[in-house]
Amino acid sequence: MPKTGSRIITVDGVRYRWRVRPAGTYGQSLAESGLTASVQLADEPGRVLVVEFDGPRPDNWLHAEGKVAMPRDVAQAIRQALAAGYKPRSAGGPFLFKAAASPKAQALGTGRMP
């Protein structure tokens, strides 16, 4: 993950780096999929967590009410992903995770984002 545009967040004593891509994908721009953020350990290599939040990006083309990723949302998503099996120090492809404001968050599996 590029350091440019990323932010550091500490969750339960562990430092992570997180970033929202500067521009949405085509599907995000059409409000077909939610805002995503990438997360990984700040100080060592490891598996990337890709979090999809409820709600579209705020810069979507349809002007639908969007979601802004706040540090508290990212911290909550990291905790939920850890509980769902995300292991930040492991190797492998991205861990895809659908975050939710409720405890009904779920792991989407591994691999590429649609």
C-alpha positions, 0 to 999 in steps of 0.5 A: 500500500502506498504511504502517500495518502494513508493514515496511521491508526492504532487499534488495541495497541497495534499500528495499522496504515489505512487508505481510501483510494483517491477515486472510486471504481466504475461500480463505486462511481455508479453507487453500485458498491460501497466505499472501500478502504485498504488496511495493513500493518504499519510497520511490517509486511502482512496481509491486506484487509479490504473493507467495504463499508455500507453506503456509496462513496460521497463522490459518486456520479449519482449524487447518492448520499455517501459514506465517509470513512472516519477513523472510528469506523476503520477501527471498528471494521478492523476489530470486526475483521479480526473477530471474523478471522483476519490475520494481519501478519499472515501471507496471502491475498487480500482479506475482503470484509463487508463492514456493518454498523451492526454486529452482522458484519461478515467476511467476504473471503479472499481474492479480488474485489468485484 
